Each structure stands twice: as structure tokens, then as C-alpha cells.
Amino acid sequence: MNTHKNARLTYLRRLEMVQDLTKRGMSASDAGAKHGVSAVTARKWLARYLADSANGLLDKSSRPEKSPRAIEPHVALAIVKLRRKLCLQAYIASYMGVSKATVSRVLRRAGLSRLSDLRLNEPVQRYERENPGELLHIDIKKLGRFEQVGHRITGDRTQRARNVGWEYIFVAVDDHGRLAFTQVYPDETKISAGAFLRAAVAYFAGLRVPIQRVLTDNGMSFRSALFAEACLELGITQKFTRAYRPQTNGKAERFIQSALREWAYGHTYENSQQRCAALPIWTHFYNRHRPHHGIDLVAPISRLSMSRNNLLTLHI
């Protein structure tokens, strides 16, 4: 029973009042005065007691027994069935003879308000190349330059940097070991993309990891002839992600999320130059010291196939 704080009668006091009326011979006026209610209220609880015994003294739901405006269950089921056939809400309302608000309310409860809610979620397909260098994920993240501490840190949106420009973070992540390489460029043109590819291949070659394939999105810089020539020159096969499927390049996307949270927005920087200077330091920490949940909580560098002595040297 959910009795409000100012209630005159609780269940036990109702029972006591009814017993005063039935067993002790008190009048409705006297019993009501004793318990702080009117005689009408005392007779009401007595009538409920006589009809349903002690259960009649319990609080009843305030919901009406009948709701004339409520739709029948079979109508609601029909609305959902039509929605699953990709029918629009206006059509369903006209076909079923109900209001658009009713259709909207039923579909909202069923979680089918938007047509996108009817699409089946694609099963998650996780994969991992067997050896380092078999596949290199490359992606770009656009970040705004700034000359003072931004609103993400201060919380003051009135002092936002204006017309400072942009900088582009190129990232390359090895599919097997999650080892990452990053560089900052002033643009995302095909020239910058080709230069980054050569720098990334040289970085992994220094770790004795030859790159065989590269996976990129369908951006203009990666679709350019200049980038294709760089891949051909380096002996790399180029692959593209599926259109509108960023999860295809998920390892690079996930690395960017970590970088934004732990590097870009995880510290206070006076300006974007200071932030860029911190990127190699954070990438070194990510590669050689930070546990990675996707590879059994080990650092990415530990998954490279090299001797123990070389591995310890790379951790310095």
C-alpha cells in the first residue's frame, strides 16, 4: 500500500475503525471522530469491509475500470504489423481508422517510430589478420586549431577561437598488433596522403614489419591517382571500405576515439602547437605501454614477431 504522508487512515487504522463499528458498537459519527474522519468516510470503509472483508480496506488503483479512448489490443497489434511492412504512419492511421497521434503513441511504445528502427542490425563480424603488416588501416581526423584554452576545458563558450583553421591527424593502425603511427598535416590532400603512406611504411619497416595491404575510406585523397601510384611503388595492395560502413575500418576509428579522449581532450593545452607536440609522446605510450583490451590487455608492441632483446629495446 502506498499511503501519502498526510493520510488520516492507514490500513491498520481502517481495520481498527471498522472493528469499533462492528465489535464495539460505536456509531459512525463516534468512530469517525475517534479516527479523525467524517461519518460518511467511516460508513464507506464499513461498506467495503462488509463486501470484501479485510481486503476491502486496501487501497485501490485510481485507474478507471474503463477507458473509452483506449484502443483495443488487436488494433495495436495491427498497427505494429503494418509498420513492419514499412507502411507510413499517415497510411496506417487512415487504414485503421484511428488518429495519427494514436498510431504515433503505439509505435513509440513498440520502438518503431522511425523507419530505421525496422532495419535488422548487422551481426558484428570481428576479424584479425594473422601476422603484422598484412593489413594497415589508414584514416584521417580533422581537428580545429586554437590559440588559447578552449571551451571543452574552461566551459566558457563565449571565448571560442575564430578563423584559426584546421589541422588533420593521419593515423595508421596495424590490423594484427594494433600498433599505430600518427602524423599531423595542414590539409588532407592527395599529396599529404601519399607522404603519410610513405612515412608509415618507413616506420613499420624500422620495426621489421613490411606492409602488404592498406585499407582506407573512399575519400578523394585516397582515391587519387597519386596515392595509387605510391601504393604501386611501395608494392602495397590498396583496399577500400564499404560505402557508408565506417565499421569496416573499425580499428582506425577506435584508435581515433582513444586518441581524442586521452590525448586531444584529455589534457589542457595552451594552443594547438602544444597539442601537436604531445601527439608523438602519447602515441609512444599507446604503442609500448598502454594495455589494449582488444589484444588481451597487452601493449601493441608486444605482438610483433621479434626477439626478446629487440622487444625490450623498443620499450625504452
C-alpha positions in Angstrom: 0.0 0.0 0.0 1.4 3.4 -1.0 -0.2 5.8 1.5 0.6 9.5 1.2 2.2 11.3 4.2 -0.9 13.2 5.2 -3.3 10.3 5.1 -5.8 10.2 8.0 -6.2 6.4 7.8 -3.8 3.6 7.1 -4.8 0.0 6.6 -4.5 -0.8 10.3 -6.4 2.3 11.4 -9.2 1.5 8.9 -9.4 -2.0 10.4 -9.5 -0.6 13.9 -12.3 1.8 12.9 -14.3 -1.0 11.4 -13.9 -3.1 14.5 -15.1 -0.1 16.6 -18.2 -0.2 14.4 -18.9 -3.9 14.3 -17.5 -5.3 17.6 -17.6 -2.4 20.0 -21.0 -1.0 18.8 -19.8 2.6 18.2 -21.8 4.8 15.9 -20.3 6.0 12.6 -20.1 9.6 14.0 -18.2 8.5 17.1 -15.9 6.1 15.2 -15.1 8.8 12.6 -14.4 11.4 15.3 -12.1 9.0 17.1 -10.0 8.4 13.9 -10.2 12.0 12.6 -12.6 11.4 9.6 -16.2 12.1 8.9 -19.1 9.8 9.5 -19.5 9.4 5.7 -16.0 8.1 5.4 -16.5 5.7 8.4 -19.6 4.3 6.7 -17.7 4.0 3.4 -15.0 1.8 4.9 -17.6 -0.2 6.8 -19.4 -1.0 3.5 -16.1 -2.1 1.8 -15.3 -4.3 4.8 -18.8 -5.9 4.7 -18.4 -6.5 1.0 -14.8 -7.8 0.7 -13.8 -8.4 4.4 -10.3 -7.1 5.3 -9.2 -7.0 1.6 -11.7 -4.2 1.0 -9.8 -1.9 3.3 -6.7 -1.9 1.0 -6.0 1.0 -1.3 -7.4 0.5 -4.8 -5.9 1.7 -8.0 -7.1 5.2 -9.2 -7.1 4.0 -12.8 -10.6 3.8 -14.2 -12.1 0.4 -15.0 -12.9 1.6 -18.5 -11.0 3.9 -20.8 -13.3 4.9 -23.7 -10.4 6.5 -25.6 -8.1 3.5 -25.3 -7.7 1.3 -28.4 -8.3 -2.4 -28.4 -5.2 -4.7 -28.2 -5.9 -6.2 -31.6 -5.9 -2.7 -33.1 -2.5 -2.0 -31.6 -1.1 -5.3 -32.9 -2.4 -4.5 -36.4 -0.7 -1.1 -36.3 2.6 -2.7 -35.4 2.1 -5.4 -38.1 1.5 -2.7 -40.8 4.5 -0.8 -39.6 6.7 -3.9 -40.0 5.6 -3.9 -43.6 7.2 -0.4 -44.0 3.9 1.5 -44.0 4.0 5.2 -43.2 2.2 6.4 -40.0 -0.3 8.5 -42.0 -1.3 5.5 -44.1 -1.7 3.3 -41.0 -3.9 5.9 -39.4 -6.1 6.2 -42.5 -6.3 2.4 -43.0 -7.1 1.6 -39.3 -9.5 4.5 -38.8 -7.6 6.0 -35.9 -5.8 9.3 -35.3 -2.2 9.9 -36.2 -1.4 10.6 -32.6 -2.7 7.1 -31.6 -0.5 5.5 -34.3 2.5 7.5 -33.1 1.9 6.5 -29.5 1.6 2.8 -30.3 4.7 2.8 -32.5 6.7 4.8 -29.9 5.8 2.1 -27.2 6.9 -0.6 -29.7 10.1 1.2 -30.5 9.2 1.6 -34.2 8.7 5.3 -34.5 11.4 5.7 -37.2 11.7 3.5 -40.3 15.3 3.0 -39.5 14.1 1.1 -36.4 12.8 -1.7 -38.7 16.3 -2.4 -40.1 17.9 -5.5 -38.7 21.2 -4.8 -37.1 24.0 -6.4 -39.0 25.9 -9.1 -36.9 29.2 -7.9 -35.6 32.0 -9.5 -37.6 35.3 -9.4 -35.9 38.4 -10.4 -37.7 42.1 -10.1 -37.2 45.0 -10.7 -39.6 47.4 -13.5 -38.5 50.6 -11.6 -39.0 51.7 -7.9 -38.5 51.8 -5.9 -41.7 49.2 -7.9 -43.6 46.7 -5.0 -43.4 47.2 -1.4 -42.4 44.2 0.7 -41.6 44.6 4.4 -42.5 42.2 7.2 -41.6 42.1 11.0 -41.1 40.7 13.1 -38.2 40.0 16.8 -38.7 40.7 18.9 -35.6 40.4 22.7 -35.2 43.4 24.8 -34.4 43.3 27.1 -31.4 45.4 29.8 -29.8 44.0 29.6 -26.3 42.4 27.1 -23.9 39.1 26.1 -25.5 35.6 25.8 -24.1 36.0 22.0 -23.7 38.3 22.7 -20.8 37.1 26.1 -19.4 33.4 25.6 -20.1 33.1 29.2 -21.3 31.7 29.1 -24.8 31.9 32.9 -25.1 35.6 32.8 -25.7 35.8 30.5 -28.7 38.7 30.7 -31.2 37.6 32.1 -34.6 39.1 31.6 -38.1 42.2 29.8 -36.8 41.9 27.0 -39.3 42.2 23.2 -39.2 44.8 20.5 -38.9 44.5 16.9 -40.0 45.6 13.9 -38.0 46.6 11.0 -40.2 46.6 7.6 -38.4 47.8 4.2 -39.5 46.9 1.1 -37.4 48.2 -2.4 -37.9 45.4 -4.9 -38.0 47.1 -7.7 -36.1 49.0 -5.9 -33.4 47.1 -2.5 -33.2 50.4 -0.7 -33.5 49.8 2.9 -34.5 51.6 5.6 -36.4 50.4 9.2 -36.5 51.4 12.5 -38.1 49.8 15.9 -38.4 49.3 17.7 -41.7 47.9 21.1 -42.6 45.5 19.5 -45.1 44.1 16.2 -46.3 45.1 16.4 -50.0 46.4 13.6 -52.1 50.0 15.0 -51.6 49.6 14.7 -47.8 48.0 11.3 -48.0 50.9 10.0 -50.2 53.5 11.5 -47.9 51.9 9.9 -44.9 51.7 6.5 -46.6 55.5 6.6 -47.3 56.2 7.7 -43.7 54.0 5.0 -42.2 55.6 2.3 -44.3 59.1 3.5 -43.3 58.1 3.5 -39.6 56.8 -0.1 -39.8 59.9 -1.1 -41.8 62.0 0.1 -38.9 60.2 -2.4 -36.8 60.8 -5.1 -39.4 57.1 -5.2 -40.4 56.7 -5.0 -44.2 53.2 -3.7 -45.2 51.3 -5.8 -47.7 47.9 -4.1 -47.9 46.4 -0.8 -46.9 42.7 -0.2 -46.1 41.3 3.3 -46.5 37.9 5.0 -46.9 36.7 6.4 -50.2 37.9 9.9 -49.7 39.2 11.9 -52.7 42.8 11.9 -51.4 42.8 8.0 -51.1 41.0 7.6 -54.5 43.6 9.8 -56.3 46.0 8.5 -58.9 48.9 9.9 -56.8 48.0 7.7 -53.8 47.5 4.7 -56.1 51.0 5.3 -57.6 52.5 5.5 -54.1 50.9 2.1 -53.3 52.2 0.6 -56.5 55.7 2.0 -55.9 55.8 0.5 -52.4 54.4 -2.8 -53.5 51.2 -2.4 -51.5 47.7 -3.6 -52.4 45.1 -0.9 -51.8 41.6 -1.8 -50.4 38.7 0.5 -49.8 36.0 0.3 -47.1 32.3 -0.3 -48.0 30.4 2.9 -48.6 28.7 4.3 -45.5 30.2 1.5 -43.4 32.8 3.1 -41.1 32.9 -0.1 -39.1 34.9 -1.7 -41.9 37.8 0.5 -40.9 36.9 0.0 -37.2 40.4 -0.4 -35.8 41.4 3.0 -37.1 38.1 4.5 -35.9 38.6 3.0 -32.5 42.1 4.3 -32.3 40.9 7.8 -33.1 38.3 7.7 -30.3 41.0 6.7 -27.8 43.3 9.5 -29.1 40.6 12.1 -28.8 39.7 11.1 -25.3 43.2 10.5 -23.9 45.3 12.9 -26.0 43.4 15.7 -27.7 40.8 16.4 -25.0 42.4 14.6 -22.1 44.9 17.4 -21.2 44.9 21.2 -21.1 46.9 22.8 -24.0 47.7 26.4 -24.4 47.5 26.2 -28.2 47.2 23.6 -31.0 51.0 23.6 -31.5 51.4 22.3 -27.9 48.8 19.7 -28.6 50.6 18.5 -31.8 53.8 18.3 -29.9 52.2 15.9 -27.4 50.9 13.5 -30.1 54.1 11.5 -30.6 54.5 11.2 -26.8 51.0 9.8 -26.4 51.4 7.5 -29.5 54.6 6.1 -27.9 52.7 5.4 -24.7 49.9 3.8 -26.7 52.2 1.5 -28.6 54.6 0.4 -25.9 53.0 0.8 -22.5 49.2 1.1 -22.7 47.2 -2.2 -22.2 44.9 -2.8 -25.1 41.6 -4.6 -24.4 41.3 -6.0 -27.9 44.6 -8.0 -27.6 44.3 -9.5 -24.1 45.4 -6.4 -22.2 49.0 -6.3 -23.6 50.7 -3.4 -25.3 50.6 -3.4 -29.2 54.4 -3.6 -29.5 54.4 -6.9 -27.7 52.5 -8.6 -30.6 55.3 -8.1 -33.1 57.2 -11.2 -34.0 60.7 -10.2 -32.9 63.3 -11.5 -30.5 63.0 -10.7 -26.8 66.1 -8.5 -26.8 64.8 -6.3 -29.6 61.4 -6.1 -27.9 63.0 -4.9 -24.6 65.0 -2.3 -26.6 61.9 -0.9 -28.3 60.2 -0.4 -24.9 62.9 2.1 -23.8 
